[in-house]
Amino acid sequence: MFGTFFQKITWLGLLYLSLISATVAASAQTVEAQPSESVVVRSDDSSPWTLNALIAELKRANPQLRSFQGLAKAVELGVEPARAPDNPSFNITQSPVSYNPFAVGTSQGMTWSVSQNLPWPGKKRLGGEIVQAQADVTKAQVEALQVQLVGQLKAAWSSWQQLQQQTRLLRSQIERLDQIKQATQLRYAQNAAAFADNINAQINQAQAKNDLLGVEGQARILVAQINGLIGRSPARSLRLLEDDLSPSREVPSLDGLRNMALERNPSIKASTYTIQGAQKGVELAELGRRPDFNVSLLFNSANPPWDFGNNSSYGISLGATIPLWYARKEKYLIDQAKAQLIAIRDSDDAVRQQALVGVDSAYLQWTQSLAQLKLLEERVLEQAKVAYRLSLANYGTGQTGFVDLMNAYTAMNSAEMAAMQARSTAIQARVALEIAVGSGADENTGNSK
């Protein structure tokens, strides 16, 4: 019987369905396919990892980032269903029926109908735009997470590079202590110094070797953290490219960075999209005062109970869901939407203010660290190196005591360590500035010497 229906459905029913589909589908917009980004995937450690390769791998394989990207995709896929028309309904009525309602074979009349809900024009469009705004918010949140993760990766990378520099510095200190030991042995052989000088030099050398072991352990911890950020097992080996980084000395204007943050900061983007969604919510709430409609086409079968192709008469039914224009429900819904919009705008002001404060703080820390680094490199470190060379030469000729030599040695080591830490602090401050601006995923942390 149902096969007869699908073969002999009347031209009027087909015309109605075609008309409804064409009318409602005109308001829906198709989602453009986004071009996929080509990413070079590293699967082995045949060559040392560069910072750019680590960032690319993080974007591809970080589980937290992939989870947020999946959630954003799920929200975006809800846009078209929100814009789509309601599904039509198909109804069959058997009446009158003898004996009981389930004795369909005794039916003396059968009516079947197709009905379609027709919301007030604009409601479906606004519903889709609200979901689209939510999708844009989730995309901005994904971007914010990516900036944070890339910032963490850059910080771990620069810290590892600092530890490599510290390792080289400690090894050079051990070599200097060998020179001092040789000088003490020579003077002891000449009865010009006590053997205690040689013992003190050995003690300082053992302490430097112990410090070297600690630095190597910290480097292994950072490698495990980097492995986790790029979606690999922390216990897996990772060869990193050693790069003697120096912080970028080019200082852009603070006003330019503030304007860039207002354009690129993901938190500000998410807040802007939230405002757009709230504005659409107010418009949709105001359209709630307008009625929705329902259209039904009726077909009375000439041969009940299951003959759908031979219809003796037809009918049409029009319905409307009319809201109470001055009822409290619609008014409260509109007031609620407006109150939410006001609250979201106030929150947007707070987000922008916090973002600008973050940029100002990071900028001041960065410029201050650069000034400290310049002072240490150009004055303190150079003077300490000259003082140590003179003390070592004078100690060999007996013009300087061992205590003065070790004081010069300690001062030079402290200056070298302070300069190295200042260099790392400047790089870390630059990373914090990039995160505050919202460009941490696109720009390099420092420059190779």
C-alpha positions in Angstrom: 0.0 0.0 0.0 2.8 2.4 0.9 4.5 1.7 -2.4 1.3 3.0 -4.2 1.6 6.2 -2.2 5.2 6.9 -3.2 4.4 6.1 -6.9 1.1 8.1 -7.1 1.5 11.0 -4.8 -0.4 13.9 -6.2 1.2 16.9 -8.0 -0.2 19.2 -5.4 1.7 17.6 -2.6 4.9 17.6 -4.6 4.4 21.3 -5.5 3.8 22.1 -1.8 7.0 20.4 -0.6 9.0 22.0 -3.4 7.7 25.4 -2.6 8.4 25.0 1.1 11.9 23.7 0.6 12.8 26.5 -1.9 11.4 29.2 0.4 13.2 28.3 3.6 16.4 27.1 2.0 16.9 30.5 0.5 17.6 31.9 3.9 20.3 29.4 4.7 23.9 30.0 3.8 26.3 27.2 2.8 29.5 26.7 4.8 32.6 27.3 2.7 35.1 24.6 2.9 38.2 25.8 4.7 41.5 25.0 3.0 43.6 22.5 5.0 47.0 23.7 6.2 49.9 21.6 5.1 52.2 20.8 8.1 55.5 19.0 7.9 55.2 16.1 10.3 58.3 14.9 12.1 58.2 11.2 12.9 61.8 10.6 13.9 64.9 12.2 15.5 67.2 11.9 12.5 68.1 15.6 13.0 67.9 17.9 15.9 64.6 19.7 16.5 64.4 23.4 15.8 62.0 25.8 17.5 59.9 26.2 14.4 59.6 22.4 14.0 58.6 22.0 17.7 55.9 24.7 17.2 54.5 23.0 14.1 54.5 19.7 16.0 52.7 21.2 18.9 50.0 22.6 16.7 49.6 19.2 15.1 49.8 16.8 18.0 49.2 18.6 21.4 46.3 16.6 22.9 44.8 19.6 24.7 44.9 21.8 21.6 43.4 19.0 19.5 40.6 18.6 22.0 39.7 22.2 21.9 39.8 22.2 18.1 37.4 19.3 18.1 35.0 21.1 20.4 35.2 24.2 18.1 34.5 22.1 15.1 31.5 20.6 16.9 30.0 24.0 17.7 30.6 25.2 14.1 28.8 22.1 12.7 25.7 23.3 14.6 25.3 26.4 12.5 23.5 24.9 9.6 21.1 22.8 11.7 20.1 26.0 13.5 19.4 27.7 10.2 17.6 24.7 8.6 13.8 24.6 8.4 11.8 22.3 10.7 11.1 18.8 9.4 7.7 18.4 7.8 5.3 16.0 9.5 3.2 13.3 7.8 -0.1 12.3 9.4 -2.8 9.6 8.7 -6.3 9.7 10.2 -8.6 6.6 10.0 -12.1 7.6 10.9 -14.7 6.3 11.5 -13.5 2.9 12.6 -15.8 0.1 13.9 -15.5 -1.9 17.1 -12.2 -0.4 18.4 -9.6 2.2 17.4 -7.2 -0.5 16.2 -9.6 -2.1 13.8 -8.2 -0.1 10.9 -9.5 -2.6 8.3 -13.0 -1.4 9.1 -12.2 2.2 8.4 -14.8 4.0 6.4 -12.7 7.1 5.8 -9.0 7.9 5.5 -7.3 11.3 5.5 -3.6 11.9 5.2 -1.8 15.2 5.4 1.6 16.9 5.1 2.3 19.8 7.4 5.1 22.3 7.8 6.0 24.8 10.5 6.9 28.3 9.2 8.6 30.5 11.8 8.3 34.3 11.4 10.9 35.5 8.8 14.2 36.1 10.4 14.0 33.8 13.4 15.9 31.0 11.8 18.5 33.3 10.4 19.1 34.9 13.8 19.2 31.5 15.4 22.0 30.5 13.0 23.9 33.7 13.5 23.8 33.2 17.3 25.3 29.7 16.8 27.8 31.2 14.4 28.9 33.7 17.0 29.3 30.9 19.5 31.5 29.0 17.0 33.6 32.2 16.5 34.0 32.4 20.3 35.3 28.8 20.5 37.7 29.5 17.6 39.1 32.5 19.5 39.4 30.3 22.6 41.4 27.7 20.6 43.6 30.5 19.3 44.1 31.7 22.9 45.1 28.2 24.0 47.5 27.9 21.1 49.2 31.2 22.0 49.5 30.0 25.6 50.9 26.6 24.7 53.4 28.1 22.2 54.4 30.6 24.8 55.1 27.7 27.2 57.1 25.9 24.6 59.2 29.0 23.8 59.8 29.5 27.5 60.9 25.9 28.0 63.0 26.1 24.8 64.8 29.3 25.9 65.3 27.8 29.4 66.9 24.7 27.9 69.1 26.9 25.8 70.1 28.9 28.9 71.0 25.6 30.6 73.2 24.6 27.7 75.0 28.0 28.0 75.3 27.5 31.7 76.8 24.0 31.0 79.4 25.5 28.7 80.1 28.2 31.3 80.6 25.7 34.1 82.9 23.7 31.9 85.0 26.8 31.1 85.1 27.6 34.9 86.4 24.1 35.5 89.1 24.7 32.9 90.0 28.0 34.6 90.3 26.2 37.9 92.7 23.8 36.3 94.8 26.8 35.3 94.7 28.1 38.9 95.6 24.7 40.2 98.6 24.6 37.9 99.7 28.1 39.1 99.4 27.0 42.8 101.4 23.9 42.1 104.1 25.9 40.4 104.3 28.4 43.2 104.2 25.7 45.8 107.1 24.0 44.1 109.0 27.3 44.4 108.1 27.6 48.1 106.2 30.8 47.2 102.7 29.6 48.3 101.1 27.2 50.7 99.7 23.8 49.5 96.3 24.9 51.0 95.9 27.2 47.9 95.9 24.1 45.7 93.4 22.3 48.0 91.1 25.3 47.9 91.3 25.3 44.1 90.3 21.6 44.0 87.4 22.3 46.3 86.1 25.0 44.0 86.5 22.7 41.0 84.5 19.9 42.7 81.8 22.4 43.5 81.6 23.5 39.9 81.4 19.8 38.8 78.5 19.3 41.2 76.7 22.4 39.8 77.2 20.9 36.3 75.4 17.7 37.4 72.5 19.8 38.7 72.2 21.8 35.5 72.2 18.6 33.4 69.4 17.2 35.5 67.3 20.4 35.0 67.9 20.2 31.2 66.5 16.6 31.2 63.4 17.9 33.0 62.8 20.6 30.4 63.2 18.0 27.6 60.4 16.0 29.3 58.2 19.1 29.4 58.8 19.9 25.8 58.0 16.3 24.9 54.7 16.6 26.7 53.9 19.9 24.9 54.4 18.4 21.4 52.3 15.3 22.3 55.0 12.8 22.9 55.9 10.6 25.9 58.0 12.5 28.4 60.4 9.6 28.7 61.1 9.7 24.9 64.5 11.0 23.8 64.5 14.3 22.1 67.4 15.9 20.3 67.2 19.7 20.4 69.2 22.0 18.3 71.6 24.1 20.4 71.2 27.7 19.5 73.1 30.5 21.2 70.1 32.8 21.4 70.2 36.5 22.1 67.1 38.6 22.9 65.8 40.9 20.2 67.1 44.4 20.8 64.6 46.1 18.6 62.0 47.8 20.8 58.8 48.8 19.1 56.6 51.5 20.4 54.2 50.8 23.3 51.3 52.4 21.4 51.9 50.1 18.5 51.8 47.1 20.7 48.7 48.2 22.4 46.9 48.7 19.1 48.2 45.3 17.9 46.8 43.7 21.1 43.4 45.2 20.5 43.4 43.6 17.0 45.0 40.2 17.7 44.5 39.3 21.3 42.3 36.1 21.3 40.5 37.1 24.5 39.4 40.4 22.9 38.3 38.5 19.8 36.2 36.1 21.8 34.7 39.0 23.7 33.8 40.8 20.5 32.1 37.7 19.1 30.2 37.2 22.4 28.8 40.8 22.0 27.7 40.0 18.4 25.9 36.9 19.6 24.2 38.8 22.4 23.0 41.5 20.0 21.5 38.8 17.8 19.9 37.4 20.9 18.2 40.7 21.5 16.9 40.8 18.0 15.6 37.3 18.2 13.9 38.0 21.5 12.1 41.0 19.9 11.0 38.8 17.1 9.4 36.6 19.7 6.5 38.9 19.6 5.7 37.8 16.1 3.6 34.8 15.4 4.8 31.5 13.9 2.7 29.6 11.3 1.8 26.1 10.3 0.5 24.9 6.9 -1.1 21.5 6.3 -2.3 20.0 3.1 -5.1 17.4 3.5 -5.9 14.5 1.1 -9.1 12.4 1.6 -8.7 8.9 0.2 -11.5 7.5 -2.0 -10.6 3.9 -1.1 -9.8 3.6 2.6 -7.9 2.5 4.5 -4.6 2.5 2.5 -5.2 4.0 -0.9 -3.0 7.2 -1.1 -3.1 7.7 -4.8 -6.9 7.9 -5.4 -8.1 11.0 -3.5 -11.7 12.2 -3.7 -11.2 15.6 -2.1 -8.6 17.9 -0.7 -8.2 20.5 2.1 -5.8 23.0 3.5 -5.2 24.0 7.1 -3.5 27.2 8.3 -2.5 27.7 11.9 -0.7 30.4 13.8 1.0 30.5 17.2 0.1 33.9 18.5 2.1 35.2 21.5 0.4 37.4 24.0 1.6 40.8 22.8 1.4 42.5 26.2 2.1 39.4 28.3 4.9 39.4 30.8 6.7 36.5 29.3 7.8 38.1 26.0 8.6 41.4 27.9 10.8 39.6 30.4 12.6 37.6 27.6 13.4 40.9 25.8 14.6 42.5 29.1 16.6 39.5 29.9 18.4 39.6 26.5 19.1 43.3 26.9 20.5 42.8 30.4 22.8 40.1 29.1 24.0 42.3 26.3 24.8 45.1 28.8 26.7 42.7 31.1 28.7 41.3 28.2 29.6 44.8 27.0 30.8 45.7 30.5 32.8 42.4 30.5 34.3 43.4 27.2 35.6 46.6 28.6 37.2 44.7 31.5 38.8 42.2 29.0 40.2 45.0 27.0 41.5 46.8 30.0 43.2 43.7 31.4 44.8 43.0 28.0 46.2 46.5 27.8 47.5 46.3 31.4 49.1 42.9 30.5 50.8 44.5 27.5 52.1 47.5 29.5 53.5 45.3 32.3 55.2 42.8 29.9 56.6 45.8 27.9 58.1 47.4 31.0 59.6 44.1 32.2 61.1 43.5 28.7 62.6 46.9 28.3 64.0 46.8 31.9 65.6 43.4 31.3 67.2 44.7 28.1 68.7 47.7 30.0 70.0 45.4 32.7 71.5 43.1 30.1 73.2 46.0 28.3 74.7 47.2 31.6 76.0 43.7 32.5 77.5 43.0 29.1 79.1 46.3 28.4 80.5 47.2 31.9 80.3 44.6 34.6 81.3 41.5 32.6 84.1 43.2 30.7 85.6 44.7 33.8 85.4 41.4 35.7 87.2 39.6 32.9 90.0 42.1 32.8 90.4 42.0 36.6 90.6 38.1 36.5 93.2 38.1 33.8 95.4 40.6 35.7 95.0 38.7 39.0 96.0 35.4 37.4 99.0 37.0 35.8 100.0 38.8 39.0 99.5 35.6 41.1 102.0 33.8 38.9 104.6 36.5 39.6 103.8 36.7 43.3 102.3 40.2 43.1 98.8 39.0 44.1 97.7 36.6 46.9 95.6 33.6 46.4 92.6 35.1 48.1 92.6 38.1 45.8 92.9 35.7 42.8 89.9 33.7 44.0 87.9 36.9 44.6 88.6 38.0 41.0 87.6 34.5 39.8 84.4 34.5 41.8 83.5 38.0 40.6 84.0 37.1 36.9 81.9 33.9 37.3 79.2 35.9 39.0 79.2 38.5 36.2 79.1 35.8 33.6 76.2 34.0 35.3 74.3 37.3 35.9 74.7 38.2 32.2 73.5 34.8 31.1 70.5 35.0 33.4 69.7 38.5 32.3 69.8 37.3 28.7 67.4 34.5 29.5 65.2 36.9 31.5 65.0 39.2 28.5 63.9 36.3 26.2 61.3 35.2 28.7 60.0 38.7 29.0 59.7 38.9 25.2 57.7 35.6 25.3 55.4 37.1 27.9 54.9 40.2 25.7 54.1 38.1 22.7 51.5 36.2 24.7 50.0 39.5 26.0 49.7 40.9 22.5 48.4 37.6 21.1 51.2 37.0 18.6 53.1 34.3 20.5 52.3 31.6 17.9 53.7 33.6 14.9 56.9 35.4 16.0 60.3 34.1 17.1 61.4 34.5 20.7 65.0 35.7 20.0 67.6 35.9 17.4 70.5 33.6 16.9 73.9 35.1 17.4 
